[in-house]
Amino acid sequence: METLLGISAIVTTAMLLLFVANGVFRREHDLMSYRTFFVVGFCFFYGLATVFVAFMEQAGFIYIPTGEGYLPLAICTPLFAIVYMVSDRFGGKLSVAQRIIPKLDIPPTTASLFLGIALCEIVAIIALTPLGDYFTALLAQVRPGLAACAAGLATYYLVSSKFNPIAWMIFLGVFTLSLLICVSGGTDRRFALSVFMVTAWVWYYFDLRYRSMANIVGKMAVAGGVVVFFLIFYSGFRNVSKDEWSFANRVEQFKTASTGPSVIRDDAVRSVLFQDAPINTLYIMENYPSTQALDPFNGLIFFVTNPIPRFLWENKPIALGVNLQQQFGINANLGPGIIGHGWSEGLWIGVAGYALFFGLLCGIIDRALKNNAANPFFMSVFGSSLGNVIGLPRGETSLFLVLWFSTTVASAMILGGMGMVMNPVFRSLPIVMPERVRNWLLGAEVEGADHEHDYGTTSDDSLQDPQVAQAYMEDAPRG
């Protein structure tokens, strides 16, 4: 059965990657999309990790599978992928869902970009200050995303003024500050990952998107290599004691690690590659519902009740990962896996339900991204929590969804509030816009672009409407 499980993981991974590649190379779907990040996360946490479990005996020390879960997991892995792919396509066609997504109509001027960066970073820094258990925990949910959002806006300014040394100084300063904010107060790699991802995300949407596919793939491959190197580098010293999570201590740790590689643990690479989602999913499949009761809609209940303080509701439902900790009798960061979540809530139907929901969500968001691809504020907001998007397949899925949602809402509220107050001023200032985006909006030739395919996405795509594009360009005097 181990062989069947491994083959299932390989086939499912190939199927999902082909699904993404087909849309990208046919220029029907953006490389940088929620679909891509979710699929990459699933292939990593359920594809590669399952292959290690099946063929390399990396079963881990927490749980040794009995073997009864191999067949259900071998079936559920492609089942999840198929339902996800179908619902993703369907979600992209749900035009009615676009009406509830805020547009963040803010003119991209130097003043609006700088003020947006400052507001996000200031709130993120304030969130590092202890404000009591409840408010500290609440702000901790949005702090990394706000810092990443600021990095996204700084990247846009750099892409728009790439030969301006001041733009480089601002970008490097904001990027470094955002990265340090994200690694302070905790040990999660996802938050630091979000800063790198939003940088690549904005670079793609405001420059690489309009270049040839070979150019896109080559540069994104280099960016991916940098991210992998950082993950291995940071994994070597991230798990220090809680007393050393402060901003100042993190600065010193990075300095020490940069000058003395010996501080990096020998198992840093292993800690990145060998993930526990398949093992924990096997435990769930082998014990739910035989020895542990199913917990229907646990993820939904956790998501909805998360803001309620536990001191007001002592028996508030807990996350599946916490349940696993109690069942294993250990205190560890456990990833139940998205398939494990579905199985613990409703067996086969639960697995299909999770695939359906996240397929629809990714499809809906990706359509909104296409419709707002020239808006740096919108793109920075929805690119600010990509580390959580890629981590959804690992879990705690309900918690990562909470983090994504709260980050997106908080950054949208801050920038949207800024726009409501300052838009009259911003509209009187020159627009800052990369030349490639400007030319695309006006239908002009873009040097070095792939002209075989076009990004005309949907019939109601405002960016492809010449009148809307012209109005957008004329909304403020050009600098």
N, C-alpha and C positions, 0 to 999 in steps of 0.2 A: 504493500500500500504506500510505502514511502516513495517508491518510484512513480506511482500514479500521481501522488500529490505534487512531486517535483515537476512532472510533465505538465500537469494542469497549470501550475504557476508559470511555467515557461510559455505555454500556448496563450494563456490569458495576457501575459505581459506583451507578447508579440501582437496580439489582437488589438490591445489598447494603444500601443505605440503606432501601429498602422492607422488606427482610427484618427489619431492626432495628426500624423504625418500627411495623410490624405487631404485633410482640410487645409493644412499649412502650405503644402507644395502646390496645391491647386489654387491657392490664394483665395479660398473661401472662408478661411478662419485664421485669426492671428496666432502667431507662434506664442506670443505672450498673452495668455488668457487664463481664466479660471479653469477651463477644461484642461489645459496643458499642466498646470500646477497640481490639480487634483489627480490627474492620471499619473504624473511622475511620482507623486506621493504614494499612490496605490501600488504602482509597479515596484517602488523601493521597499515599502513596508510589507507588501504581500507577494510580490514577485521575487525579488532578490532574496529577501529574508526567508521566504519559504523554501527556496532552493537550498539555502544553507542548512535549514532544518532537515530537509529530505535527503540531501546527498552528502552533506559534510558533517552530519551528526552534531550540529551546534544547537543542541536541545536546551542549553542553559541549565542553571542550577536551581531555578525556582520550581520548575515542574517538569517531570518526565512523562511524556504522553503514553497512554496505554495502547494506543493504536486505533481505538474505536472512533476517534475524531478525524482520522485521515481521509476517509471516503467522503463524509459530509463536507469537509473543507475543500477537497478536490472538486466537488460539485458546486459548492457555493461561490468559489472564486470566479469561475467563468459566468455563473448565473448573475452575480453582482455586476460584472463588467457589461454583460449584454443589456441588462435592464438600465444601467447607467447610460450607455451609449444611446439607446432609444429615447430615454427621457431627456437627455441633454439636447438632442436634436429638436425634440418637441418644445422644450423650454425656450429655445432660440426663436421659435415662431409665435410665442405668446405675447403679442403686442400689447394686450391689455395690462400686463404686469409692468410695463414700462412707465405707466402713469403714476405709480407710487414711488418711483425712484427720484430723489431730488436732482435737479440739473446743475446746481451750483454755478449759475450764470454770473461769473465774475470776470471782468476784463483782465487779461494777463498783462499787467503793467509792472514796471520795476517796483513801484510802491506797493501794489497788491501782493506781489510775490514776497517782498521783504517783510511786510507786515504779517502775512500768513505764516512765514517761517518763524518769525519772532513769537507770535502767539502760541504756535504749537510747541516750540521749544520751552517757552516760559512755563506753560501748564505742565509739560512733561517734567521739568526740573522741580516745580512745586510738588508734583506727585511723588518725588523721592523723599519728601519730608514726612516723618511720622505724624499722622493726624488722628491717631486712635485706630483701634483694630479694624473697625468696619470701613471707615473712609480710606484708610491706607490700602485695604484690600480692594476696595472699589476703584480707586485711582490706579492701582497697580494693573488693573485690567486694560486701561486705556493708555498708560504711560508709554509703552514701547511703540504703539501704533502712532501716537502723536509725534514722537521723535522720528519715526520712519516717514511720516507724511511730510515733515519739514525737509527731510533729506530728498524726497521726491521733488518738492518745489525747487530746492537748490539745484538739483540735477537739470530741471527744465531751464533754469536761468543759465546754467553752464552750456547746455546744448544750444541755446539761443545766442550765446555770446562766447563761443568756444575759444576765440582768439583774444579774449579780454583777460588779462592776468588777474584783475579784481574778481572776475567771475570764478576763476579757479581757486582763489584764496577763500572766497565765500563758500564754495562747494566743499573744499577740503575741511574747512572749519566746521561747517554744519554736519558733514558726514561723520567726522570724528566725534563730535559732541553727541550726535544721535546714537552712534555705536556704543559709546560709553554709558549713555543713559540706559540703553537696552540690556546691557550686561550687568548693570548695577541692580542690587536688590533681589537677585535670584540667580539661577544657574541654567535657565532655559536657552537652548541654542536657537529656537525658533525666532525669538525676538531679534537677536543679532542678525539672523538670516534675513529677516524682513527688511533691514536697512540695505543690505546688498541687493536683495531682490527688487525693491522699489527703485533703486538706482538703475538697474538693468531694464526694468519695466518702463521707466520714463525715457531712457535712452532709446529704447526700441520704438515706442509710440511716436516720438518726436524727431526721429532721425532714421534709424535702421529700417523702419517699416516701409519706407519709400525707396529702399535700395534693392539691389538684386538679391535673390535668395542665397547665392553663394556668399555674398558679403554678410548677410544676416547670420547665417549658420556659423561662419568662421569666427565672427566677433562674439557671438553668444557662447560659442564653445570656449573661447579664452576666458570670458566672464565666468562661465561655469567652473572652469579650473581654479580660478581665484577663490570662488566660494567654497569649493571642496577643500582647498588648502587651508582656508580660514577655519572651517569646521574642525579639521584635524588639529590645527594649531590651538584653537580655543578649547577643544575637548580635553586637552592635556592638563589644563589647570582650572577649569570652570568649577569643579566640584570641591571647592574649599569650604571651610566652616562658615556658618551664617554670619559670624562676626566679621568676616572678610569680604562681604558682598557690597560694601559701601563704594561710592563713586571713587573716592581717593584710593582705596585699596585696589580697585580694578585697574586704575591707571598704573599703579606700581607693578601689578601682576603682568600687565602687557609689556611694560618696560623690561622686567626681568626675563620674561619668556622670549622677548626679541633679542636680548643680548646673551642669554644663557639657555639654549634649547634643552638642557638637561632637566629643566623643570617640567617638561612635557612628559606625561606618563607613557610608558612603553605600550600600553594597550589603547592609546588614543585612536588609532585607525580602527581597531576592533570595535571600540565603543560607538563608532559612527556606522560601520557596515552591518554589524550583527544586531538586529533589532528583535524585540520580544513579542511583537504583535501576533505572529503566527502561533507561537507557543501558548500565549494567553488565550488566543481564540480556540486552540485545541483543548485547553483546560475547560473552557466554557462549554464547548460542544460535547465533551465527555462527562460533564457534571450537571448540565442544565438540560432537562428538568429532573434528572434522576436523583441527584442529591441536593440540588439547590433549586429553589422555586423561581420560575420565570417572573420577570418584573416588567410587565407591559408598559410601554410609553415612558420608561424611566428617563430617556434622553430628553423628551419633550417636557416632562415635568421639571427636570433639572434646569433646563433652559429658561422656562417661564418663572420659576421660583428663585432663581439665582440671586436677584437683587434683595430678597427678603433676608434681613439679618437672622442668624441662627438663634440669637438670644430672644428674638420674638417668636420663633418657631423651633423649639428644641428638637422636634422630630422631623424637621425638614428633610426631604429625600436626599440621599447622598449619591455621589457619582459611582458608576460601575467600578472604576479603578479603585476607589476606596473600599468597596465591597470585596474586591479581589485581595486587597491588602489584608483585610480582616480574615478572609478565608485561608490565605496562605500563612497568616501569622507573622507578617514582615512589614517593615516600613520602607517601601521602595516606590520609585516612580514607574508605575506599570501602564503599559499601553494595551488596553483590551482589544484594540483593532476594531475597525468599523463593522466587519462581519461578525465579530464577537458581540458587539453592541446589539446588532440586529437579532442574533441568535438568542441572546439572553432575554430579549423582550418578546419575541414571537416566532422563534425557530425560522423556518424557511420563509414565511411571510414577512417576518421582521427583517431579514436580510434583504429581500426584494424591496421592502418599504424604504429602507435607508438608501438603497441605490436609486430608487425613484425620486426621493426628495432631493438628494444632492445632484442628481442629473438635471432636474428641473432648475434648481438654484443656479448651477453653473451656466446653463443655457440662457437663463434670464439675465444674469449679470453680464455675460459675454456680449449679448445683444446691446445692452446699455453701454458697454465699453465702446462698441463700434459706433454707436450713435453720438458719442461724446469724445471721440478720439482726439480732437484738437483742443480739448479743455484740460489744461494742466492741473487745475484744482480737482476736478472730477477724477482724473486718472491717478492723482496722488492719494486721494482719499481711498479709492478702491484698490490701490496698490500698497496700502500701508500695513496690511496684515497678511501678506502672502505666505509668511512663515507658518501661520496657523492654517491657511488653506492647504498647504502641502502636508501639514501634519494631521489633517482630518482623518485620513485612512488609518493612522496609527491609534489615535485616541489619547486621551479621553475626548471622544468626538463631540459630545455635548458641551464640554468645557471649551474646546477650541472654537466651537460655533459661537458660544457666548463671547469669547475674546474677539473674534472677527466682527461680530455684530456690534458690540459695545465700542470697539475702536472705530469702526466705520461711522457709526452714529455720532460719536463724540467729535471726531475730526470734521465731519460734515456740519455739525452744529456750530463749531468754532468758526470755520471758514464761511459758512452760510450767514452767520450773524455778522461777521466782518463785512460781507458783501452788502447786507441789508443797510448797514450804517454808512459804508464808505463808497458804495458804487457810484454815486453822483460825482465824487472826486475822481475815482479811478477812470471813469468814462471821459474825463477831460485830459487824460494823459496818454502819451504814445504807447501803443501795444508792443509788447516784447514777444516775438514769435520766430521760431526757426525758419530759415528760408524754404526748406523742403515742405514744411507744413503749409506755409503761405502759398507756395506754388500749387500745392495739391488742392487747397481750398478754392483757388481761382482757376483750376484746370490747366495750369501752365505745365510746360515740360519740366521734368525733374531729372537732372543729370545723374546718370548711373543707375537709374531705376529699372526695374523689370517691367517692361511695357506689355508683356504678353498677357498679364492678368491685371485686373483692376480691383480696388477695394470697395466698389459699389455694393453695399451689403444688403439693404432691404429697401423696399419701395418708399418707406417713410423715414429713411435715414437722412436726418437734417444736414449732415455734413456733405452729402452728395447733391443737395439742392443748390444750384448756382445762385439763386436769389438770396437764400439764407446765408450761404458762404460769403457773398459780396457784402451783405449787411453786417455780418460778423467782422469782416475786415474793415468796414467803414465806421464801425461803432466808436472808434477813437482815431484821432489823427496819427499818422505814421511817424515814427521817430527816425 
